[in-house]
Amino acid sequence: MLSDVELKIIDAWRFENKMPSRAATIRALVKVGLEASGMDIASFLKDIDDVDDVAKSDEIGIV
């Protein structure tokens, strides 16, 4: 759950960066945060054997 203030901040970042949705914005911000903390996301993803096996939201009824 996010507070109204947090949602306003996220939405402001979303519109400044022309993001298509709040969900896409949150995913982008998580990625930025992980990279800022020093995580090598590209290297991590290469280590995952079956990235394609991860369920997409539309496949499990979440749109």
MDAnalysis code that builds the backbone (N, CA, C; Angstrom):
import MDAnalysis as mda
import numpy as np

u = mda.Universe.empty(189, n_residues=63, atom_resindex=np.repeat(np.arange(63), 3), trajectory=True)
u.add_TopologyAttr("name", ["N", "CA", "C"] * 63)
u.add_TopologyAttr("resid", np.arange(1, 64))
u.add_TopologyAttr("resname", ["MET", "LEU", "SER", "ASP", "VAL", "GLU", "LEU", "LYS", "ILE", "ILE", "ASP", "ALA", "TRP", "ARG", "PHE", "GLU", "ASN", "LYS", "MET", "PRO", "SER", "ARG", "ALA", "ALA", "THR", "ILE", "ARG", "ALA", "LEU", "VAL", "LYS", "VAL", "GLY", "LEU", "GLU", "ALA", "SER", "GLY", "MET", "ASP", "ILE", "ALA", "SER", "PHE", "LEU", "LYS", "ASP", "ILE", "ASP", "ASP", "VAL", "ASP", "ASP", "VAL", "ALA", "LYS", "SER", "ASP", "GLU", "ILE", "GLY", "ILE", "VAL"])
u.atoms.positions = np.array([
    [0.840, -1.182, 0.000],
    [0.000, 0.000, 0.000],
    [0.883, 1.242, 0.000],
    [0.479, 2.211, -0.770],
    [1.200, 3.480, -0.838],
    [0.304, 4.597, -0.331],
    [0.918, 5.575, 0.290],
    [0.149, 6.725, 0.773],
    [-0.212, 7.622, -0.410],
    [-1.132, 8.533, -0.183],
    [-1.524, 9.480, -1.227],
    [-0.328, 10.323, -1.682],
    [0.528, 10.702, -0.735],
    [1.710, 11.505, -1.068],
    [2.659, 10.697, -1.956],
    [2.881, 9.422, -1.598],
    [3.752, 8.568, -2.410],
    [3.198, 8.397, -3.818],
    [1.894, 8.208, -3.937],
    [1.282, 8.074, -5.254],
    [1.420, 9.352, -6.074],
    [1.295, 10.502, -5.428],
    [1.465, 11.767, -6.142],
    [2.889, 11.924, -6.653],
    [3.855, 11.513, -5.848],
    [5.260, 11.582, -6.262],
    [5.507, 10.634, -7.432],
    [4.991, 9.416, -7.332],
    [5.142, 8.438, -8.416],
    [4.479, 8.945, -9.681],
    [3.278, 9.488, -9.564],
    [2.581, 10.012, -10.738],
    [3.321, 11.199, -11.352],
    [3.904, 12.048, -10.525],
    [4.681, 13.179, -11.047],
    [5.863, 12.663, -11.855],
    [6.570, 11.654, -11.320],
    [7.702, 11.061, -12.040],
    [7.222, 10.401, -13.321],
    [6.063, 9.754, -13.240],
    [5.475, 9.090, -14.418],
    [5.252, 10.080, -15.546],
    [4.622, 11.194, -15.258],
    [4.292, 12.144, -16.311],
    [5.524, 12.883, -16.821],
    [6.482, 13.160, -15.939],
    [7.733, 13.794, -16.364],
    [8.521, 12.893, -17.307],
    [8.377, 11.581, -17.114],
    [9.141, 10.617, -17.909],
    [8.295, 9.913, -18.965],
    [7.083, 10.412, -19.161],
    [6.170, 9.905, -20.193],
    [5.990, 8.383, -20.135],
    [5.765, 7.889, -18.922],
    [5.550, 6.459, -18.721],
    [4.095, 6.120, -19.055],
    [3.838, 4.927, -19.605],
    [2.487, 4.583, -20.048],
    [1.497, 4.262, -18.927],
    [2.005, 3.843, -17.765],
    [1.105, 3.466, -16.673],
    [1.823, 3.610, -15.338],
    [1.051, 3.590, -14.279],
    [1.639, 3.642, -12.940],
    [2.449, 2.373, -12.674],
    [1.946, 1.230, -13.144],
    [2.669, -0.027, -12.938],
    [4.026, 0.006, -13.639],
    [4.056, 0.501, -14.872],
    [5.325, 0.607, -15.601],
    [6.271, 1.567, -14.883],
    [5.713, 2.611, -14.321],
    [6.507, 3.581, -13.576],
    [7.144, 2.931, -12.352],
    [6.363, 2.177, -11.613],
    [6.879, 1.526, -10.415],
    [7.956, 0.508, -10.788],
    [7.733, -0.258, -11.869],
    [8.769, -1.194, -12.317],
    [10.053, -0.457, -12.673],
    [9.940, 0.670, -13.376],
    [11.120, 1.452, -13.757],
    [11.831, 1.997, -12.526],
    [11.066, 2.478, -11.550],
    [11.681, 3.019, -10.337],
    [12.360, 1.928, -9.515],
    [11.774, 0.736, -9.483],
    [12.418, -0.380, -8.787],
    [13.737, -0.711, -9.473],
    [13.730, -0.743, -10.804],
    [14.959, -1.019, -11.553],
    [16.016, 0.041, -11.260],
    [15.629, 1.307, -11.272],
    [16.564, 2.393, -10.969],
    [17.141, 2.219, -9.565],
    [16.280, 1.886, -8.621],
    [16.729, 1.690, -7.246],
    [17.678, 0.516, -7.101],
    [17.366, -0.592, -7.774],
    [18.244, -1.758, -7.712],
    [19.601, -1.453, -8.330],
    [19.593, -0.774, -9.476],
    [20.853, -0.418, -10.117],
    [21.651, 0.557, -9.249],
    [20.954, 1.501, -8.616],
    [21.629, 2.471, -7.747],
    [22.257, 1.801, -6.533],
    [21.670, 0.678, -6.117],
    [22.217, -0.040, -4.962],
    [23.395, -0.924, -5.347],
    [23.704, -0.970, -6.643],
    [24.852, -1.725, -7.112],
    [24.529, -3.060, -7.745],
    [23.258, -3.402, -7.877],
    [22.898, -4.686, -8.478],
    [23.082, -4.619, -9.995],
    [23.751, -5.622, -10.553],
    [23.925, -5.728, -11.995],
    [22.755, -6.552, -12.536],
    [21.701, -5.869, -12.919],
    [20.468, -6.541, -13.330],
    [20.692, -7.402, -14.565],
    [21.427, -6.893, -15.547],
    [21.671, -7.655, -16.770],
    [22.375, -8.968, -16.455],
    [23.364, -8.921, -15.600],
    [24.093, -10.132, -15.217],
    [23.179, -11.089, -14.460],
    [22.357, -10.551, -13.588],
    [21.425, -11.361, -12.824],
    [20.454, -12.087, -13.750],
    [19.915, -11.380, -14.743],
    [18.959, -11.985, -15.660],
    [19.601, -13.069, -16.509],
    [20.879, -12.908, -16.851],
    [21.573, -13.941, -17.624],
    [21.701, -15.226, -16.828],
    [21.747, -15.112, -15.495],
    [21.890, -16.280, -14.634],
    [20.584, -17.046, -14.435],
    [19.475, -16.440, -14.803],
    [18.186, -17.114, -14.660],
    [17.981, -18.001, -15.881],
    [17.767, -19.290, -15.656],
    [17.658, -20.252, -16.756],
    [16.431, -20.026, -17.627],
    [15.282, -19.869, -16.999],
    [14.033, -19.837, -17.761],
    [13.269, -18.552, -17.513],
    [13.804, -17.434, -17.973],
    [13.118, -16.157, -17.800],
    [11.761, -16.197, -18.482],
    [11.654, -16.915, -19.605],
    [10.391, -16.992, -20.340],
    [9.323, -17.768, -19.581],
    [9.716, -18.555, -18.565],
    [8.752, -19.328, -17.799],
    [8.040, -18.499, -16.735],
    [8.466, -17.258, -16.536],
    [7.844, -16.389, -15.551],
    [6.487, -15.951, -16.083],
    [5.443, -16.129, -15.281],
    [4.082, -15.792, -15.706],
    [3.932, -14.293, -15.878],
    [3.250, -13.905, -16.913],
    [2.915, -12.510, -17.164],
    [1.575, -12.213, -16.473],
    [1.358, -10.938, -16.121],
    [0.147, -10.597, -15.378],
    [-1.128, -10.961, -16.125],
    [-1.145, -10.808, -17.454],
    [-2.364, -11.123, -18.186],
    [-2.624, -12.636, -18.250],
    [-1.619, -13.457, -17.956],
    [-1.784, -14.894, -17.960],
    [-2.384, -15.419, -16.648],
    [-2.352, -14.611, -15.616],
    [-2.890, -15.064, -14.323],
    [-4.074, -14.223, -13.875],
    [-4.632, -13.449, -14.805],
    [-5.841, -12.706, -14.504],
    [-5.646, -11.336, -13.904],
    [-4.405, -10.843, -13.852],
    [-4.151, -9.511, -13.356],
    [-3.845, -8.632, -14.554],
    [-4.639, -7.600, -14.725],
    [-4.456, -6.744, -15.903],
    [-4.029, -5.370, -15.475],
])
